[in-house]
Amino acid sequence: MQLLKSSADVYLEEADELLSKGDIIQASEKYYKAAEEAIKILASLEDDMLSEVMSKNWNIEIINKAVFKLSLVFGKWIIESWGSAIALITVNLTISQIKKYRENIVKLIQLADERLNRKIIERGR
């Protein structure tokens, strides 16, 4: 079975392409969006968060709340990964710093992809 590509994956690919061209501002914004999408995916897959996040429009308050709840499930590294995303859009970083923060975002996306594809496979059985 082929795994689905998530919205977070698409943003990550776009960010990598922009970074390779030296467009650090646009790349940073895309990395942030990739992290945001990963958080939304993870939150939407957690039963205790599902009704809350689905009944409201996503905003920074709800995303931050989801990050903290997700950290209780998956570990504090979730908060660190989200902090990397925030740094990317609020701090003027060098390419090497962006690449370092990218690693945390990739880890977040990998978890979201793993959980999403597992859920899809389970539903298909």
C-alpha positions in Angstrom: 0.0 0.0 0.0 1.4 3.4 -1.0 1.5 5.9 1.8 -0.2 9.2 1.4 1.6 12.5 1.3 0.3 14.9 3.8 -0.1 18.7 3.5 2.9 18.9 5.9 5.0 16.9 3.5 4.1 19.3 0.6 5.1 22.3 2.7 8.3 20.6 3.7 9.2 19.9 0.0 8.4 23.5 -0.9 10.5 24.8 2.0 13.5 22.6 1.0 13.3 23.8 -2.6 13.2 27.5 -1.5 16.1 27.0 1.0 18.2 25.4 -1.8 17.6 28.6 -3.8 18.7 30.7 -0.8 15.2 32.2 -0.2 15.5 31.9 3.6 12.4 34.0 4.4 10.0 32.0 2.2 11.6 28.7 3.2 11.2 29.6 6.9 7.5 30.4 6.4 7.0 27.1 4.6 8.8 25.2 7.4 6.5 26.8 9.9 3.4 25.9 7.8 4.7 22.3 7.6 5.0 22.1 11.4 1.6 23.7 11.8 0.0 21.1 9.5 1.8 18.3 11.4 0.3 19.5 14.7 -3.1 19.8 13.1 -2.9 16.2 11.8 -1.7 14.8 15.1 -4.3 16.7 17.1 -7.1 15.5 14.8 -6.1 11.9 15.3 -6.2 12.1 19.1 -9.6 11.1 20.3 -9.6 13.3 23.4 -8.7 16.4 21.2 -10.8 15.6 18.2 -14.1 17.2 19.2 -12.4 20.3 20.6 -10.2 21.0 17.6 -12.9 20.1 15.1 -15.5 22.4 16.7 -13.3 25.5 16.5 -11.4 27.3 13.8 -7.6 26.8 14.1 -5.8 29.7 15.6 -2.5 30.1 17.5 -4.2 29.5 20.9 -5.7 26.2 19.8 -2.5 25.1 18.1 -0.5 25.9 21.2 -3.0 24.0 23.4 -2.8 21.1 21.0 1.0 21.2 21.2 1.0 20.9 25.0 -1.6 18.1 24.9 0.4 16.2 22.3 3.5 16.6 24.4 1.8 14.6 27.1 1.2 11.8 24.7 4.4 11.8 22.7 6.9 13.6 24.9 8.3 17.1 25.5 10.2 17.0 22.2 6.9 18.1 20.6 7.2 21.4 22.3 10.8 21.8 21.2 9.8 21.1 17.6 7.0 23.6 17.8 9.5 26.1 19.3 11.7 25.6 16.3 8.8 26.4 14.0 8.0 29.6 15.9 11.7 30.6 15.8 11.7 30.2 12.0 9.0 32.9 11.6 10.1 35.2 14.3 13.9 35.3 14.3 16.2 36.3 11.5 18.2 33.1 11.1 21.1 31.9 9.0 20.8 29.0 6.5 22.7 26.7 8.9 20.4 27.7 11.8 17.4 27.0 9.6 18.7 23.6 8.7 19.2 22.8 12.4 15.6 23.8 13.1 14.4 21.9 10.1 15.5 18.6 11.8 12.9 19.2 14.6 10.2 19.9 12.1 11.0 16.8 10.0 10.7 14.7 13.2 7.3 16.2 13.8 6.1 15.5 10.2 7.4 12.0 10.4 5.3 11.3 13.5 2.2 12.9 11.9 2.7 10.9 8.7 3.2 7.6 10.6 0.1 8.2 12.7 -2.0 9.3 9.7 -1.0 6.4 7.5 -1.6 3.9 10.4 -5.1 5.3 10.9 -5.8 5.0 7.2 -4.6 1.4 7.1 -6.7 0.5 10.2 -9.8 2.0 8.6 -9.1 0.0 5.4 -9.2 -3.3 7.2 
